[in-house]
């Protein structure tokens, strides 16, 4: 896009269907590389990706040529298909419907990168439910409990 200049930083968070803890240490790095490829293919800039066995955080620079929902639909749909084709698990893999997307100023990026990098340590102190609801509250996002990720 000629004469279009943006600086849009998004943290996306989404979970495995029914919050199952099935993203294995054995193949999570391959999954992260696969998702990184989708982000790059769509001309966005990956800053960091990490997560837990039941959810993923991705921080990226968003180009305005694609909506967040279209990008996340591509990431979730393509990665689900890829996981199933690779037969990493003995059941059908899918991501839970929906996602959280939160925008940040450039000055916030180092702190958010550190937060995502240290997910394992962070979740020793705080559950995913506490973390996710805190994000919704921090960003003053109105939500309906019926439509927040299913918690186990």
Residue pairs with C-beta under 8 A, 6 or more apart in sequence:
1 64
1 65
4 64
6 62
6 63
6 64
7 61
7 106
8 61
8 62
8 63
8 64
8 103
9 47
9 59
9 60
9 61
9 62
9 103
9 104
9 105
9 106
9 108
9 109
9 112
10 59
10 60
10 61
10 62
10 68
10 101
10 102
10 103
10 104
11 57
11 58
11 59
11 100
11 101
11 102
11 103
11 104
11 112
11 116
12 57
12 58
12 59
12 60
12 68
12 72
12 75
12 99
12 100
12 101
13 55
13 56
13 57
13 58
13 99
13 100
13 101
13 102
13 132
13 135
14 55
14 56
14 72
14 76
14 95
14 96
14 98
14 99
14 100
15 54
15 55
15 56
15 95
15 96
15 128
15 149
16 22
16 23
16 53
16 54
16 55
16 93
16 94
16 95
16 96
17 93
17 94
17 95
17 96
18 96
18 150
18 152
19 54
19 55
19 96
19 128
19 149
19 150
19 151
19 152
20 54
20 152
21 52
21 53
21 54
22 53
22 54
22 89
22 93
23 31
23 51
23 52
23 53
23 54
23 56
24 53
24 88
24 89
26 88
27 86
27 88
28 51
30 86
31 79
31 82
31 83
32 49
32 50
34 78
34 79
34 82
35 49
35 56
35 58
35 75
35 79
36 46
36 49
38 71
38 74
38 75
38 78
38 79
39 45
39 46
39 58
39 60
39 71
39 75
40 46
42 63
42 66
42 71
42 74
43 63
43 65
43 66
44 60
44 61
44 62
44 63
44 66
44 71
45 60
45 61
45 63
46 58
46 59
46 60
47 59
47 60
47 61
47 109
47 113
48 57
48 58
48 59
48 113
48 116
48 117
49 56
49 57
49 58
49 59
49 116
50 56
50 57
50 116
50 117
50 119
51 57
51 119
52 119
52 120
52 123
52 128
54 128
55 128
57 116
57 119
58 75
59 104
59 109
59 112
59 113
59 116
62 68
62 71
68 101
72 99
72 101
76 95
76 99
79 95
80 93
80 94
80 95
83 89
83 93
84 92
84 93
96 149
96 150
98 147
98 149
100 132
100 135
100 136
102 135
102 139
104 112
115 122
122 131
123 131
126 134
128 151
129 151
132 148
132 149
133 148
136 143
136 148
